[in-house]
Amino acid sequence: MANLQERGHLLTEQVNPLSQNLDQLSSLELVELFNSEDLKTVEAVAAAKVQIATAIEQTADRLRQGGRLFYVGAGTSGRLGVLDAAECPPTFCTPPELVQGIIAGGAGALVRSSEDLEDRAEDGDAAIAQRHITQLDVVVGITAGGTTPFVHGAINSARQRGALTIFIACVPAEQVSFTADIDIRLLTGPEILAGSTRLKAGTVTKLTLNILSTGVMVKLGKVYGNRMVDVAVTNQKLRDRALRILQDLTGLSREAAGFLLERSGKWVKLALVMHWTGLDKDAGDRLLSAHQGNLREAVTSYKNQGD
């Protein structure tokens, strides 16, 4: 394991030669510098595309079997994991326990700095034990510099329990080696503000988590085409989105789409099954359940039975 005291050699801690006169730049020059450096985040994701795709496939496989997805991190990395987890229920109507974020210091660390708590590997171990992680679960450790003890403790504990482990870091493996089932390295180079990994490292982490969680939900049948057919209709904005999805995919008027949405219990996916098959709510629900919630497979299977 890397020396946790000496970190100056890490890519995320190095000084960026392009921003050494940062305090002398005009506001426009500063924005232009950030913009050019941020382009490297997209390139870093592209360089890790095979590992990210593998993570999507294997995570979806575990969740199909009843597993859960956990993000573990500290500071910015932890907050990004909690954010991605929190956005899954409204976007994909998943139960809150399916995707969870674990941050060193708990909920309080979301709004105030608790970076001192990241140095306790035993706390990461305890967090995994507390959630009764099993071989069906997936644990993603997020640590920009790759050395966070809290994340190391959590991943090591998860591995011992047979969970699928994914390690996300913004330093090359030769600087910080770590054992996990899938090793994702997002190399964006030194930060504009030396060591401030809430910048490019945070951006590239957000991009990657966007792809990972959305990709997994696509594989789980939470999406039809590019529509969020499992959207939770919990406010006016989301009701409007649900109605537009129904209108676009069925050709119904807004009034008819609203009636269909209500008959389905405000579940867009079930409303589409009912419309395309003629089944009532209960029968449509059973059809979806038989196909693990995959709308396309359910409708195709039903139509093939009638041929």
N, C-alpha and C positions, 0 to 999 in steps of 0.2 A: 504494500500500500504506500502511496506517496507520503512524503513528509508533510504533515498538516501544518507545521509551523512555517516552513519555507515555501512560499507560494509565488515568488516573483518570477519564476520561470514559466508559469502557466500562461497560455495564450490569452486568457481573459484578464490577466493582470498586467500584461505588457503595455508599454507606452505606444500609442499610435503616432507614427511620424507625420501623418497628414494633419494632425490637429495640435501640434505642439505650440502653435500660436493662437489657441482657441480664445484666449481672453483678449486678443487684439482684433478679432474678426468683426466685421459689421454684421448686423442682424441678417441681412440677405446672404452674406458669405457663410454664416453659421448654418442657415437653413439649407443652402446648397451643399454644404459639406455633409450634413446629416442625410440628406436625400441620396447622395452618391454612396455613402457608407451603408445605408439601409438596403441598397440593391444587393449587397452581399448576403443578406438574409435569405433571399429567394434562391440564390445560387447554392447556398449551404443546404437548403432543403432538397434541391435537385440532386446534390451529391450524395444525399442519404436516402434517396427514393426507394432503393431496394429494401433497406432495413425497415423503413416506415411501412412499406407495403406488406412485408412479412409480419410486422406488428399488427396491422389491420386484420390480416387473415387469421392469425393465431388467437387474437383477442376475440374476434367474432365467434370462432369455434368454441372457446371456453364459455362465452356468454350464452351461446345456444344450449349448452349443457347445464345451464343454471348458475354459472359463475358470475362474479362481479368484477368491476374495473375500479382500481384505486390509483390515484395520483398521490405521490408523497414528495414533499419538498419543504424548503425553509425560505423565508424572505420572499423575494419576487417569484422565485420558482414555485414555492408553495401556494402563493396567491393565485398564480396563473392556473395551477391545477384545480384549486377550489372553484375558480371562475368557470373553467370548462365543465366541471362536474355539475355546477349549479345551473348551467344553461341547457343541460340535456333534458330535464323534465318538461320545460315549456316547449322546447323545439321538437322533441320526439315522444312526448308523453310517457317517458320512462319513469318507473318508481324511483324515489330519491335514493334508495339503497343500491340501485344498479351501478351507478357511477358516483364515486365518492372522492372528495379531496381531503387529504391529511396534511396539515401544516404544523411544523414545529411551533409549539406555544399555543396551539388550539385557536379557537375563534377570535380571541383577543389579538392575535398576531396579524389578523387581516387588516386592522385599522391602525395599529401602532407597531413600531419596530420591536421585534423580539429576537433579533439575530443571535443573541447569546445562547438561546435555547437550541440552536442547531448543532452545538458541539457535543451533544449527548447521544451517542449511538444507542445506549440502553433505552432512551425514550422512543426511538424509532422501532426498536424491537417490541417495546410494550404496546405501541400503537397497533402493530400487526396482531399481537396476541389479543388485544382488546376487541378487535373486529373479527376474531375467529377465522382468519384466512385459511382456506383449504386449497387443495390441488386444482379446483375448478376456477379459482380466482386469478386475476391478473393484477400485478403491482408494478406501476411505472414510477421509477425513481428519477426525479428531476433535480439536477444540480449543475449550474452553469460551469463552475470551476472543477466539478467532478470529485471534490474532496469532502463534501458535507457529511459529517459523522452520522447525523440523524437519518439521512437517506441511506447511507451504507448499512446502518443497523437494521433499517426496515427491509431493505432488499435481501440482506443475508438471512434474516428471519423468515421472509416469505419463501426464499429458495428452500430452506430447511422443511417448510411445510408443503412443498411440492407445487407452489403457485408458479405461473408463468411470470418471469421477471423481465422487465424492460428498463434499460439504463439510458437516460438522455443527458448528455453533457456537451459543453461547447469547447472542450479541449481535446486534442488528439489522444488516442489510446497510449501512445508512447510516453506522454506526460503523466497521465493517470490511468493505470490499468485497473479494470474491475470486472468481476465475473457476474454475468447475467445472461439470460437466454438470448436476448436481443440487445445489441449494443448500438445505439444511435448517437453519432457524433455530428454536431451541427457547428461547423467551424466558420465563424464570421470574423475572426481576427480581433485585434485589440480594440477596445472601446474608444470612442471619441473623447470621453471623459474617463481617463485611465481607471480601470477596475470597476466601473459602474455598470454592472451586468444587467441592470433594469433596462438598458438601452438595446443594442443589437442582440445580445443573448436573450433578453426578454422577448423581443420581437420574434426571433426565430423560434423560440419555444412556443409562443402563442400560435404561430403559423402551423407548427407541427402538431400541436394538440388539436387545432381546428381540423386538420386532415385526418388525424387518428380517430377522433370520436365520430366525426361525420362519416368517414369510411366504414367504421364498424357498424354504425346505424344503417347505412345503405345495405351492407351485407346481411343485416338482421331483418331486412324487409320494411324498414321504417320510412322508406322513400319510394315514390312511384314516379318514374322519370326523374325529374329534378324537383318534384313537389313534396313538401313535408306533410304527407297525408296522415301522420300521427300527431299533428300539432294539437296542443292542449288549448281548447277554446275557453280561455279564462278571463278575457277582457274584450273590449270592443275592437281593438286592433286585430287580435287573433281571430275573432269571429268574422271580421271582414275578410281576412286572409282565407279562412276556411270556405267562406261563400264564394270567393273568387276562384279558388281551386275547383270547387264543385261546378261552378259555371263553365270554366274553361274546359274541364275534362268531360262534361256531360252535355253541354249545350243548353242547359236549363236556364230559365229566367232567374233573376235574383230571388224573386218571391218563391218560386218552386224549389230552388236550391235551399232556401231557408227552411221550408217545410220538410224537405228530405233530411236536412241536418238535425232538426228537432226529433224526427222519427228515429234517427239512429242513435239518439242519446248524445248528440254533439260530437260524434266521432266520424271524422271525414272518411277514413278508410272504410268503415262499416257502411257509411252512406253510399259510397261508390259500389261496394259489393251489392247492396240492396238494389241500386239503380241498374247495374249491369247484368244482374242475374234474375231479378224479380223476387228474390227471397225476402222473407220478413226479417225483422231485427234478430230474433233468436236463431233462426236458421243461418243467417249470414254470419253471425258471431261464431256459430259452430264450424262453419266452413273455414273462416279465418283461423280459428284455433287448430283445425286439422292441418293447416299449412304454416303453423308457427307464426301467424300474423303477416305472412308474405302476400300482399294484395295481388300481385301479378300471377303468382303461382296458383292462388286460390281461384281466381276468375278463370284462368286458362284451364285448370282442372275441371271446373264446373261445366264450362262450355264443351270440353272434349267428351264429357260423359253424355252430353246430349247429341253428339254426332253419331 
